[in-house]
Amino acid sequence: MSATVAAAGPSRLLRDALVTIVTRFGLAVLIFATDIALARLLGPSAKGRFALVLLYSQLAALVVGWGMDQALAVVSGRDRDTARRGMANAIVWTAVVGGAAVLVSCLLYGLPSIGRPTGPLTSVIPNLSGDQFVFAAIAIPGELFFALGLYALLGRKRVVAYSLIRVARRGILLLAIVAVAAIARLSLDVVLLLNLVVLALTAIVILWVAARDGVLGWRPSLALLREELRFGSRSLPGTLAERLQFRADAFLVNAFLGVRQTGIYSVTSGLAETLWYVPNALGTVMFSRAVDPRSDAGRIAAVLTRTTIAVALATAIPAWILGPRLVRFVYGSQF
């Protein structure tokens, strides 16, 4: 019996790693396709504004999430009852803290206002209209629950569901953009509205998967929330610093060079980030095991690290050679 269980462990690890890598490349294709559609249909300036809206909502969600996503993965890996209480905490946190973040963001941007907003955030994120920033603010609870829910699934080792939901989010958005463009004139505000609709749909899917797994709960636990916040307080500074290192450049480009250049920059940086997909995919699988105290995390980390280095080298060289030609051919000369 023990030999069967031991054999099942590596087999499931390999399956999760392969599924995650495949879905990450599928996600990359969908991201490229969405970027191409936005670039061709809206142009560099609107593409830049769309990137800024997404970056702000995701960064704000990270801050107000206070590291609870990773904490939720840890507590969800213990047992179903703890996972239920953790999921209930996530729902309440999204509604209360995420809702407050919407209001605070609007106030800091100077909304509501007659004419152009003049709040302190306008100097950090210029070149967005008040209506466009409202879309960014409203997306914060959706981005917050998206992160919390997916990490809860990781804690339950639902790696396949985690990966498919991420792919589904981009796939649905792409289909919606193409469908609207086929029957009517596509505008940036319509795309931002579609993004909100897709966030709502993915939240429903996460709740459905959690219910199927028996971890959808509605009774929050204050004691568990304190534990999650203690864990999150330790992990948030590093996570926030990493996210700013990867994303603050877009805000700087917008502030110094303008939104058109931000749109062009988002294309080139997105292509460069494709080299992260395999390492991130393997890291996701590793994280889903590391939260389980019974797993041999050290051995798994060694195997996945060697694989990551080999695959990264194999993908970096073609990207360096073909990247400039790909941008001109796919996105057009304006990019």
Order of alpha helices (4+ residues) and beta strands (2+ residues): alpha-alpha-alpha-alpha-alpha-alpha-alpha-alpha-alpha-alpha-alpha-alpha-alpha
